[in-house]
Amino acid sequence: MINKDILIVGGGASGFFAAINIAEQHPNLKVTILERGKEVLTKVKVSGGGRCNVTHAEFIPQELVTNYPRGERELLGPFHTFMTGDTIAWFEERGVALKIEEDGRMFPVSNSSQTIIDCFINEARIHNVEVLRNHPVISIVYDKNNWLVNTKTNSFTCQKLIIATGSNPKIWNLLQELGHSVSSPVPSLFTFNIKDNRIKDIPGVVAKNVSIKVVDSNLETEGPLLITHWGMSAPSILKLSAFGALELAKRNYKFSIEVNFVNLNYEIVISRLYDIKKELNKKKVINYAQFDLPKRLWHQLVLASEINLETRWADCTKAQIENLVNQLTSAIFKVDGKSTFKEEFVTAGGVNLKEVNFKTFESKLHKNLYFVGEVLNIDAVTGGFNFQNAWTGAYIVSRNIFKS
């Protein structure tokens, strides 16, 4: 039996962040990370398309929490303790400058996730954090005020145990054996598979400001929409998938969406079209895209309105104008399945939030057991928010682990 002061199960972002912060404050203690595979920080490596979307430029806690379909209420207090500005400062103090992109996402100036990985590995080395690879945990037992953790390689004992494994079903099973309840995981960030003649031939087209509803539900989002080879993606779809994760799973990812490509109501759009009909009466409808829509998308919506290639505005019937308004403001598309968003896989599910003290991120059921990151039933929309949850939880654990 190998005795350690603090064991951290999981060699990902939240595990390293917690380990480094604890080791900085308590240099005489032995902090050990148990990583199940031969590589560490693998999710960091692929995040943000290999650039690592470290956080998001949202500096108001009340606004930041609205990006978390699960965890919004619980994270408000923690974000008052450590949030975006603190994350930026933490990395800059360690030589990693971050930049803000137009959409608010923040990346290392180097545009490489390796910069973040190198930072963590170097800091772990500086502060004597021990990283044990190929140590998958097979059992966790609480005995006489100590934690007994068995891996396929060794057996460890420690007083303080931090679980930072992310969405790991095997670890969730072990936590259930300890009495914790776990919400079954379902995909949270995914794109929609749609086969429809209106979008079949226009992959790569982006509508900048759309609103989308899931038919027969209260789910609705706004934002950019990307037409892809397999259907639809971009922030409007990803946000819908995150907030609708549980509902869409129940529907087996077969449902209909109503897309308003211009994000304007019916009355405004039909009024404008009749004005355009007068102004461009001798022009062909299909040649003059309106409402700042991409030309290729406008063409498809015009054809779907039963307006042919030669039709001039002056020749449009009332029925054709109404058809066009419907295509612009309430086009129905059938979704038949989902696809994972790039290499990033986020799930809704994890340890029941009611069983965690969010002032310390300590288990309410077991003393000296802590949770950080996606092992909890917390997830966010795309844009750096999931990492911010990881940094915040890990920091708060590091500041409170010897106060309880």
Residue, then its C-alpha position, 0 to 999 in steps of 0.5 A: m500500500i502506497n501512502k499519498d497526501i492527495l490523490i487526483v484521479g484523472g490526468g485532464a485539465s481539471g486534474f492538472f489545474a487542481a494539482i498545480n494550485i494545491a502543490e503551489q500552496h502546500p509544497n511539502l505535501k505529495v500530490t499525485i495524479l492517477e491517469r488511466g492511459k499513457e497520455v495526459l491532457t488528451k482532451v486539451k490537445v484536440s479542443g478548439g480544433g487543436r488550438c484549445n479554447v481556454t475560456h470565453a470573454e464573459f466577465i459578469p458571473q450572472e451572464l456567464v452562468t446562462n451558458y450552462p444548461r446544467g449547473e447554472r444555479e450552482l456555478l453562480g457562487p463559484f464564479h464570483t470566486f474564480m472566473t474568466g479574468d482570474t483564468i486569464a491572469w493565471f495563465e499570463e502569470r505562467g507565461v501563456a498569453l491569451k487572445i479574444e476572438e470576434d465571437g468571444r472565444m479565448f485561445p492562446v496567442s500561439n494558436s496551439s493547444q500544445t502551449i497549454i499542455d506544456c504549461f501544465i506539464n512544466e508547472a507540475r514538474i516545478h511543483n513536484v506533482e507526481v503523474l502516474r500514467n497507465h493507472p486506471v482506477i478499479s476500486i475506491v473504498y473509504d476506510k477509517n478516515n482514509w481513502l483506499v484507491n486500487t489501480k491495475t498496477n498499485s494500491f494507494t491510500c490517501q486522506k484527500l481524494i479528488i475525482a477529475t475524470g470527466s465523463n467516465p462511466k467506470i468511475w461513475n459506477l464506482l461513485q454509485e457504489l459509494g452512495h452517490s447518484v449519477s444522472s445517465p449521460v447523453p450527448s450534449l454538443f452535437t450537430f443535426n443530420i438533415k437531408d433536404n433538397r433546400i440545403k443539399d447542394i449548398p454546404g459551407v453557406v452561413a446564415k449569420n443571424v437565425s432563430i430556431k425552434v424545436v417543433d412541439s417544445n419550448l426549445e429555441t435559440e438564436g445565432p449563426l447557422l452553418i449548412t454542412h454536407w450532413g445537415m446543420s451546425a454552428p452556434s445556433i444548433l450547438k446551443l440548441s443541442a446543449f439545452g435540449a440534450l435530455e429532450l432530444a435524446k428522448r426523441n431518439y434524435k428524430f424531430s423537426i425544427e422551424v428555422n427563421f433564416v432572417n430572425l424577423n416576424y412574418e408581418i415585417v418580412i411580407s411588408r418588406l417583400y411587397d416593397i421590394k416587389k415595387e422597387l425591383n419589379k422588372k428584376k428576376v427574384i432569384n438574382y437579388a438576395q434580400f435580408d443579407l442572406p447568402k446568394r446560394l441560400w436565397h436561391q434555394l428558398v426562392l425555388a422552394s417557394e415555387i418561384n422559377l428562375e425566370t420569374r420577375w418580382a412584378d410577376c410574383t403572385k400573392a401565393q408565391i410571396e406568402n410561400l417565400v415569407n414562410q420559407l424565410t421565417s418558418a421553414i420546417f426541416k426534419v432532423d434524423g440523427k446527430s453527429t459529434f461536433k468535431e473531436e469534442f464530445v461533451t455529455a450531459g450527465g454525472v454526479n448529482l449536483k445536490e450531493v455536492n457543496f459548491k462552496t468547496f466542491e466537496s461531497k456531501l456524503h463523504k468527507n475529503l472527497y471532491f469533484v471537479g470538471e465534467v464528472l459532475n452533472i455540469d455542461a455548457v455550450t461550445g465556446g470555452f465554457n466547459f473549460q472555465n467550469a473546470w478551472t473554477g472548480a479545481y481552483i476552489v478545491s485547491r483553496n478549500i481542501f485543507k479547510s474542511 
